[in-house]
């Protein structure tokens, strides 16, 4: 199953728990927890993780480090600060709010780290009704991990992102093999839509109406567009990992739709962007 509505992937204390084994693949994972009064403790095991506040704030306590995360009111209020937690580490989270933990199976134990929200690169991508914002907080070349890649994408209501449709499932020059998770939040209790369809790697056919807390898994195949319904801004957290020694987000557009990129040359970026900050 590629579409997991809110609650389908829950396992106490997690409102979302996607492990590589549960997803039926090898590397990518994601957990989401709603922190209240009680601390949540766990071991990272074979997975490197990020602690990323979606709404609210928290403190990340490790055996030799403590990282207070200021967080943000919501995912539409700009990037958040975050922390990196290596494999084989005991973690305790305390605070109030919703926290995501993107993860990937890894072999190198990199040092724990903290990154301030102001240091997260914000990219405005596309143009016209394909305008969107990408918070490249854990993109290759921005933040070092062993296997894990993660970015946030924000799409104003009525726009399409993850477009033109693309894939990263075949080891070709200019294309990385990646397992990808989409975790969604939608403003004002609205809805969006996500498409995933077949490539030469295999058959897959998903067109899901998504709302806050829903997840779509992309083991292979073309994915996109991600459609924000008019009136409802759309957010998704992308978590990616794969077998290559060097982290990459390289992709291959669906050849039928690749021409769309050149159409942006003569269009303006949506003036509703960026979300949350102006620099």
Helices and strands as residue ranges (DSSP letters): E 3-4, E 14-18, H 20-23, E 28-35, E 40-43, E 47-61, E 66-72, E 82-85, E 90-105, E 113-115, G 117-119, E 122-125, G 128-130, E 132-138, E 149-155, E 160-161, E 166-167, E 179-186, G 187-189, E 192-199, E 202-210, E 215-218, E 222-228, E 234-241, E 252-253, H 260-263, G 264-266
